Every structure is written in C-alpha cells, then in structure tokens.
C-alpha cells in the first residue's frame, strides 16, 4: 500500500514539474453563468436555466490546480421557498501548452455536492449532501491580457453509473497578480 501511495505521489510530482521553463500560474477567481441540464437529485433537483457561478482556482503546479466552484438557485413552490447551492471540488489538469497560443486546454474531474434550505411559513429546514457525485469535463481558457481571461467548460455529472446531467459554464477569470508573459 505504501508503495502505491509513493508511486502516485512520484507520478504527480513528475507530471507537475515545469516543462520548458513554465512558471506556476497565479491564483484565479472566476465569475460567470452556468446552465445545468437534466439534473435530478431528489430534493436538490433543479430545472435548466442560467445560474450564477463562482470559482476559485489554486495552482499546485504549472499543469494542475485545485478548484472549488459553487452555483445556486432559489425556487418557489406551493409549499414554500427553497434555496439550493451546488458545489464542486475538482482538479483542473492542463494539456501541454501550445507556445504559439495564449489559450489553455484542460480537463476537470472531481466531486459534486449540494446544500438546500427550505422555508415553509415559520418553519425552516436545512439539508446537506456530501460530495459524492462525480463531475468530469473539459474546457478552454483564453487569455485576453495579463489580468483577464475568458473560460468555457462542459461537464458530465454522474453518480456511479447513474447519469445526473450536464453542466455548461461561461466565465471570466481574474488572476490575483498577473498571468505569466507569453
């Protein structure tokens, strides 16, 4: 077991080593719009419509970053009002960079969870779902300068073999600091 863990850590170290003098990208904040299609998580279900989206990307190497995202909605039913926030904890893995482009192609993989608050008259109820569903996707980020980038990505959301839906996101990324020069 210790050999497997050591092997996985060595693989992560080798794949996260800078290639041809790459520098580690800066911390990023992202804001945008997400649409979620056909997701049904019982009490956490949501119908497809544009939702506000936020993201924090923490680079751990030039090729890998840990990201946290959140998107949510408020729904009113005959029984009351429900606020739902979905969140993901994911890894963004960058493909080998193209030296002639300021764009970045990447894949994402991670876990999806939800939190919900019901308000029915004077009563309130809160429910939480630990991250257990998976989110797997791909995207592209195009730098517009040293302090701004546009990002588009799509993800497939699933729980084991049970498909939950899709997620499409368009957002703006703002680095804390500046992107490395080309």
Secondary structure, DSSP 4 states (H G I P E B T S, - for coil): -HHHHHHHHHHHHHHTS-STT--PPPPEEEEEEEEEES---GGG---S-EEEEEEEEEESSSSEEEEEEEEEEEEEETTEEEEEEEEEEEEEEEPPPPTT-SEEEEEEEEEEEEEEEEEETTEEEEEEEEEEEEEEEEEEEEEEETTEEEEEEEEEEEETTEEEEEEEEEEEEEESS-PPP-
